[in-house]
Each structure stands twice: as structure tokens, then as C-alpha cells.
């Protein structure tokens, strides 16, 4: 049996999500969707705020995969577009 060593733990992914959601609330942002991927591009954790439109998972995954492929965060990816 083979084992897989995760590049990020579920606990760390949830910490990232909690921080992003708190930031969104503090800054009165529109409902957020946060998706954390591992280095292979597989989802580790995901949370969609109440009131966030459906289909946001696909958008979040596309942004995250694009950032992962280029090697920059998604904000920088947007600046580069």
C-alpha cells in the first residue's frame, strides 16, 4: 500500500479558510468562496459563505489552478491578466 504525504494538512487549510473568511467579514466584503489546493492541484478544503452564488467552486478552482500553474498568488495572476 502506498501513502501520500500531503503538501498541506487539512488543519492548515482550514486555518487559511478561517483567516480569509474573518478578513472578509472585517472588511465587509461580498460573500466569499475560499478553496485551498495542495501542490498537485487537488482540493484540500473549501468553504462557500452564505449568500455566495452557486458555481463559485468552479471559479475558485480555476483561479487557484491558474495561480498554481504560473507560480504566483491569485491576486498577482489578476494583475498580470
N, C-alpha and C positions, 0 to 999 in steps of 0.2 A: 504494500500500500504506500502510495506517495503522499507527502504532505505539502502544503503550500504555506509559505511564510508570507504573511500579508505585509504590504508596504506601509499600511496604516491600520491601526486597530479600530474596531467598531467604537470603542470607548473614545478614542481620539477624534473620530469622525463626528460623533455626537457632541463632543465639546466644541468643535468647529461650528456645527449647526446651531447649537445653543448661543454661541457668541454672535453669529450672524443675525439670528432672529432678535436677540436683545438689541443689537445695533439698529436694526430696522425699526423696532418699537421706539427706541430712544430718539431717533431722528424722524419719527412719524412718516416712514416710508410706506409706499403701497405694499400690499401683501407680497411676501417673498416666497420664493422656492429656492431651497438650498440642496444641492446634490454634491456628495463627496465621492470621488472615484479613487481607486488605487492606481498605482503606476501602470497597470495593464489596461486601464480604462473601464474596469468593472465597477459598478456601483457598490459602495460600502454602506452608505446611509443617505436618506432622502427625507425631507420634510417640506410639506406644502402648507403655507399659512391659510387659515380660514379666509375665505373671500378671494383666494387666488384662482384665476380661471383654469379650467381644465386644459390639458395639452401642455402645461408648463413643464412637465417632466421631460418631454422630448426636446423642448427649447433648452432647458438647463443641461441636459445630457449633451446636446450639440455644442453648446458653449464650452462645457468642461472638456469634451474630447478635442475641440479645436485648440484650446489653451494647452492641453497636454501634448498634442501633436507638435505645436510650434515651440513649446517650452517656455511659455510666459503665462502670467495670470490672465483671467478673462477680461479684466479692465484694460490691461495693456493690449490685448488682442483687439478690443474695440477701438482703441486709439490708432492701431495700425491699419484698420479697415478703411 
